[in-house]
């Protein structure tokens, strides 16, 4: 089972740009906001696990 950590870099309408923070990366991933928790904002840290995104506690 893979888990990944992301940070919300920007929000553009119905999409958000995410960047991985668990590895060195400058690439962003475009994700539909419908797949993300509704309370996200720029700078929110997310955990992707079991095909779901959730806000990381203590982040």
C-alpha positions in Angstrom: 0.0 0.0 0.0 1.4 3.3 -1.1 1.0 6.5 0.9 2.0 10.0 -0.3 2.2 13.4 1.3 1.2 16.5 -0.6 0.8 20.2 0.0 -1.8 22.3 -1.8 0.2 24.8 -3.9 -2.7 26.6 -5.5 -6.4 26.3 -6.1 -7.9 27.2 -9.5 -11.7 26.8 -9.6 -12.6 23.2 -9.5 -9.0 22.0 -9.4 -6.1 22.1 -7.0 -2.3 21.9 -7.7 -0.6 19.5 -5.3 3.2 19.0 -4.8 4.6 16.0 -3.1 6.5 16.8 0.2 7.5 13.2 1.2 10.2 13.3 -1.6 12.2 16.0 -3.3 10.0 17.2 -6.1 9.0 20.5 -7.8 6.4 18.9 -10.1 2.7 19.5 -9.4 -0.3 17.3 -9.8 -3.6 18.7 -10.9 -6.5 17.1 -8.8 -10.2 17.7 -9.0 -11.4 19.4 -5.8 -14.3 17.0 -5.7 -11.7 14.3 -4.6 -10.2 16.5 -1.9 -11.6 17.5 1.6 -13.8 20.6 1.1 -12.0 22.7 3.8 -8.6 22.7 2.0 -6.8 26.0 1.2 -3.3 26.8 -0.1 -0.7 25.4 2.3 -2.9 22.5 3.6 -1.0 19.3 3.9 -2.7 16.1 2.7 -2.1 12.4 3.1 -3.1 10.2 0.1 -3.8 6.6 1.2 -6.2 3.9 0.0 -7.2 6.1 -3.0 -8.4 8.9 -0.6 -7.0 12.3 0.4 -7.3 13.5 4.0 -5.9 16.5 5.8 -2.8 15.6 7.9 -3.2 16.3 11.6 -0.5 18.3 13.3 0.5 19.8 9.9 
